[in-house]
Amino acid sequence: SALAAQIAPVLVARNLGRLEKLSARRRYGFIEALDFSPARRTGAAGSAVATFMAHHQGMTIVALADVLLGAPARRWAMHNTALEAVASLLHERPPREATALPMPPYGPPAQPLKQRDGGFVREVIPGMAAVEPTHLLSNGRYNVSLRANGAGTSRWGAVGLSRWRDDALRDARGSFVYLRRGGARPVSVTQHPAPDPDADYRSTFHADRVCFDASWADFHVRTTVWISPEDDVEFRRVELGNLGPRQIEVEVISAFEPTLSDARADEAHPAFSNLFVTARWDPAGQALVFTRRPRLPQDPQLQAAHFLTDTDAQVLQVRAQADRQHWAGRNRGPSQPLAELFDLPAACDADPGEHTLDTGLDPACVLAARVRIAAGAKVQLTFATAASDDPAVLRALLDKYRQASHVQRASLMSATLTGIRLHGLRMGAEDFAAVQSLTTALVLNLPRRIAPQATADGDASATTDRRLLWRVGISGDHPIILVSAAAPQGLGLLRSLAQALRLWSWGDIACDVVVVNAEPASYLMPLHREIVALQARHLADGPRSKAAAAGFHLFRVDQLAPEELSTLHGLARVRLHADGRPLLHHIRAWMRWHEEDQEERGGTGTTVLAHASSSGTVRVAGGAFSTAGEFRFDVGAHVRPARPWINVLANPAFGAQISEAGAGHTWAVNSRLNQLTPWSNDPVCDPPSEWMLLQDCRTREAWQLTPSDCGDPGATYHVAHGQGWSSITHRRGKLDVDVCWCVDAEASVKQVRVRLVNRGHRPLQLRLAGVAEWIMGAGRADRSTVHTAMRCIRLPVPAMAAHEGQDARLPFHALLCTQREQSLGWGWGTAFLAIGSAAGDVLDWTCDRRECFDSRGRQVLPDHFGQRCGAGLDPCAA
């Protein structure tokens, strides 16, 4: 009635009076309506719809003001020239007649319709490609990167929520879902980290989510991962289908290692970083909550919660674990978790402070639900992870997303808003797939093709020093994509990279796209002008912090000194030439090189190292000092010390650490900044970066000479730590094996002596292999700028000179590794792994670590090494 006041004000006033007599006017004005339909009518008066709509009240006020005050709202609107220009359309009369459209011809179309393609949906089979693509899921704050094998990381801004390491070969970090059926060991529903040999693993990349499928003969699991576009919450929906004829019970386990810190700080000192992470069980929200204690009182207190929601399954039991030693187990690899869980406190217990959980100063976030699935039935349950630096916000997120309707709404909105964003980027499905492959080169250090002339010894053009780039505004700390351009035909590639840069910036992937323009100098320089416009558009599109994380740099070739250009070539993860071909073509060529390199390495057979983990009870044993002063204890599959015993062997300029698992690392000058081999600083798993292997050439069985993850499961190792030396001995069958480490008192040399004694009656033909994983710096990313080489020299041996007819020189074969980045570690420092061979020994070697791992991240021993060396490899000495 009120809106009609502009046409018939007297009748409107009369009608409003009648409505007021029928009690339609209440405290906030007239209610929404009076319903006189027979089904709802009560007596003579209609049924009152006692609702007040704020926008309806506003429309009423505007209509009455239009009559009483001379149409002020219309006057305000017509002050806008854009509205005034189209005001006549409001008074346009309808046409008197409409032109009839011609009837389309009857029958099938002249050309058959093309089959609709999958768009942004593509299936990726893990382990089939030389480079696994990385899907980046993000809402601008919460980011998840995932590969087809299930590995990846979750981040909240620049803060890592789950532990991550730059290791594309093992690739065993991330948030994983496991299944445990009966008393069997847990297996992952993705190919990493604990695959089941009987399962078939596949993955599907959608625009906004990733689906992982695992299939058995009688069972199927689909795990879907996506992020809420509204809130900082990650979802992992697990759908389980029982294809068998019987009812089954399955325990579904969600596990990851929470860090709540910058990934570089966690890699530098994970044991120290773990000290400040606490865990508690929130019975009201039914969630595991992890908190990082701030360093300063004014610093925000980051919290992350992991909880179960949106389940239609019959949940029989919920269990958890917060201590990584009870979850992973001592000296076990990621494929063999111990998986000890405990029952959670009851929800009726009131005080949340009473449910503080013991992390053992090494936290793990593990939440498990045991469900029952009828024959031929399907069930689903969703694990969610939320993060915030405000406890009230985190509590609100728990309350909100424990309701299934909000989870379903987040799923629908994620697909819609991601489609809108990709449409705004004008990015097609092919470019989107190419960017996913390129993202892997940004988050992981991959081998690179290096021109031979750029790696020659003594070549001045091979200078690499990231400090030289500071002059041009590049830190050198972020991954670099180097593009050379010289003609306007290359603008298509640059536009595609600008689109990718916006995508990486949205997902907080730090990188620098550096364009070197070799266009001849002229007055117009059209290519330079277009690239400057692309650069300005990139800076204007996003927030300043995002633009700084993903940089777009443009230089003319005459602006860079030869040393600066050489440094860019040495640091670049990917190098492209803008020659007119699209981005997809360049990425396919880059992938083809990796595929050919993989085929070249795959021409030889391999032996997978068996895991020594025991499924039985592991006894915790101590040790004792002998009369000679060394500390001795036994280690095996069923006996372990509670914590590692580390022996430090060092002189003032060089040193090494040896644990009871034979792991540890080697350094020179500074044990933190110049690590020759990486130090895990992991007291639970203690993964080795230097390993010694023995292989029986008759049975092809291979095992490590130390009681690590791949040691002999049936042997008992005797460990002795003395002053300046350590030894580990064991017996396998009739073979006695004694390994002894020592560091020279003055020289920067560590010696490893292996003594083999055959106690049997048959001769043994054995193969001994030593492997050292180089990093030559403070972190794993520093290994990308090293150069490896092989040298053979003969050293005089005085003890042999007295024997007639013998060569007094013993041949030594050394694999060298030189750090060419002058700002890392001790620049131009060289490390080596050498072996002294006797007459008749067959020497085999490689400097490419990719030969020591298979596509599932397992350690393998190839039948023959590829004898590869140079720059651009994943460096090692084997």
Buried (B, 14 or more C-beta within 10 A) or exposed (E): BBBEBBEEBEEBEEBBEEBEEEEBBEEEEBBEBBEEEEEEEEEEEBBBEEEEEEEBBEEBEBBBBBBEEEBEEEEEEEEEEEEEEEEEEEEEEEEEEEEEEEEEEEEEEEEEEEEEEEEBEBEBEBBEBBBBBBBBBBBBBBBBBBBBBBBBBBBBBBBBBBBBBBBBBBBBBBBBBBBBBEEEBBBBBBBBBBBBEEBEBBBBBBBBBBBBBBBBEEBBBBBBBBBBBBBBBBBBBBBBBBBBEEEBBBBBBBBBBBBBBBBEBBBBEBEEBBEBBBBBBBBEBBBBBBBBEEEEEEEEBBBBBBBBBBBEBEBEEBBBBBBBBBBBBBBBBBBBBBBBBBEBBEEEEEEBEEBEBEBBBBBBBBBBBBBBBEEEBBBBBBBBBBBBBEEEBBBBBBEBBBEEEBBEBBBEBBBEBBBEBBEEBEBBBBBBBBBBBBBBBBBBBBBBEBEEEBBEEEEEEBBBBBEBBEEBEBEBEBBBBBBBBBBBEBBBBBBBBBBBBBBBBBBBBBBBBBBBBEBEEEEEBEBBEBBEEBBEEBEEBBEEEBBEBBBBBBBBEEEBEEBBBBBBBBBBBBBBBBBEBBBBEBBBEBBEBBBEBBEEBBEEEBBEBBBBBBEEEBEEBEBEEEEEEBBBBBBBBEBBBEBBBBBBBBBEEBBBBBBBBBBBBBBBBEBEBBBBBBBBBBBBBBBBBBBBBBBBEEEEBBBBBBBBBBBBBEBBBBBBBBEBBBBBBBBBEEBBBBBBBBBEEEEBEBEBEBEBEEEEEEEBEEBBBBBBBBBBBBBBBBBBBBBBBBEEEEEEEEEEEEEEEEEBEBBBBBBBBBBBBBBBBBBEBBBBBBBEBEEEEEEBBBBBBBBBBBBBBBBBBBBEBBEBBBBBBBBBBB
